[in-house]
Amino acid sequence: MIKVLAFIRKRPDLDLAAFREYYEQHHAPLINRLLPYYQEYNRNYLVAPFRPDQAAADFDVVTELVFASQADHDAWRAALADPTVLDQIRADERNFLDQGATRMWVVDEHVDGRTIRAGDRDGLAS
């Protein structure tokens, strides 16, 4: 399993409701069509800080992409390198997000004392 997290910020001229509506109704279906290589595509919208004295986040949603295999992840990355695919995604992103602020990371996930490392074939490592 391979997991990628994207920290995404909305365009400053959009309110959170408009950002979320556009992402769910327009962008997510576009991604599903152009990049269908993942097992899961989850969007986690920030609602409120956990503590009242907490600093504001510089992103509005944490997007998770989970790939069942290295081959699926490689196919997704190859599709992202295709200018015809990337141009469609970038054009749509301009409608709702601050493109320069997006950060993406491949992560190791820890579940119940086990580490699920990026690229592990069986999904579990010690």
C-alpha positions in Angstrom: 0.0 0.0 0.0 1.1 3.5 -0.7 -0.5 6.6 0.7 -0.1 10.2 -0.5 -1.4 13.2 1.5 -2.1 16.5 -0.1 -2.5 19.7 1.9 -4.6 22.0 -0.2 -5.7 25.6 0.4 -8.7 27.2 -1.2 -8.6 30.3 -3.4 -8.8 33.4 -1.1 -11.8 34.8 -2.9 -13.9 31.6 -2.2 -15.7 30.8 1.0 -15.3 27.3 2.5 -18.7 26.2 1.3 -18.0 27.2 -2.3 -14.6 25.6 -2.2 -16.0 22.3 -0.8 -18.9 22.2 -3.3 -16.6 22.8 -6.3 -14.1 20.2 -5.1 -16.8 17.5 -4.5 -19.0 18.3 -7.5 -16.4 19.2 -10.2 -12.8 18.4 -9.3 -13.2 15.0 -7.6 -15.2 13.6 -10.6 -12.5 14.9 -13.0 -9.8 13.2 -11.0 -11.8 10.0 -10.8 -12.0 10.1 -14.6 -8.4 11.1 -15.4 -6.5 9.3 -12.7 -8.5 6.1 -11.7 -5.4 4.3 -10.3 -6.1 4.7 -6.6 -8.0 2.5 -4.2 -9.2 5.4 -2.1 -9.6 9.1 -2.6 -10.6 10.8 0.6 -11.1 14.5 1.3 -10.8 15.7 4.9 -12.1 19.2 5.3 -10.9 21.3 8.3 -13.9 22.3 10.5 -12.4 23.9 13.6 -9.2 23.9 15.5 -8.9 21.3 18.3 -7.9 24.0 20.8 -9.1 27.6 20.8 -5.5 28.9 21.2 -4.2 26.9 18.2 -2.7 28.7 15.3 -4.8 28.8 12.1 -3.9 26.1 9.5 -2.5 27.2 6.2 -4.6 24.6 4.3 -8.3 23.8 4.1 -8.4 20.1 3.2 -6.2 17.1 3.6 -6.7 14.8 0.7 -5.6 11.2 1.0 -4.9 9.0 -2.0 -4.3 5.3 -1.2 -2.8 3.0 -3.8 -3.0 -0.8 -3.6 0.4 -1.3 -5.2 3.5 0.3 -6.5 2.3 -0.3 -10.0 -0.9 1.6 -9.4 1.1 4.5 -7.8 3.5 4.4 -10.8 0.6 4.5 -13.3 -0.9 7.5 -11.4 2.4 9.4 -11.5 2.9 8.6 -15.2 -0.6 9.9 -16.0 0.3 13.1 -14.1 3.3 13.5 -16.3 1.1 13.4 -19.4 0.6 17.1 -20.5 -2.9 16.4 -21.8 -3.9 15.1 -18.3 -2.0 17.6 -16.3 -3.3 20.6 -18.3 -6.9 19.6 -17.6 -6.2 19.2 -13.9 -4.3 22.5 -13.6 -7.1 24.4 -15.6 -9.7 23.0 -13.2 -7.6 23.7 -10.1 -7.6 27.4 -11.0 -11.3 27.4 -10.4 -11.1 26.7 -6.7 -7.7 26.3 -5.1 -4.5 28.2 -4.5 -2.3 26.1 -6.8 1.1 27.4 -5.4 0.2 26.3 -1.9 -0.5 22.6 -2.4 2.0 20.3 -0.8 2.0 16.5 -1.4 3.8 13.8 0.7 4.2 10.0 0.4 3.8 8.8 4.0 4.3 5.7 6.2 1.1 4.9 8.1 1.2 3.4 11.6 -1.8 1.3 12.6 -2.2 -0.5 15.9 1.6 -0.7 16.5 2.3 -1.8 12.9 3.9 0.3 10.2 2.5 0.2 6.7 5.3 1.6 4.6 5.1 3.2 1.3 5.8 0.5 -1.3 5.4 -2.6 1.0 4.1 -5.4 -1.1 2.1 -7.1 1.7 1.1 -3.8 3.4 2.7 -4.6 6.7 6.1 -4.1 8.1 7.5 -4.4 11.6 
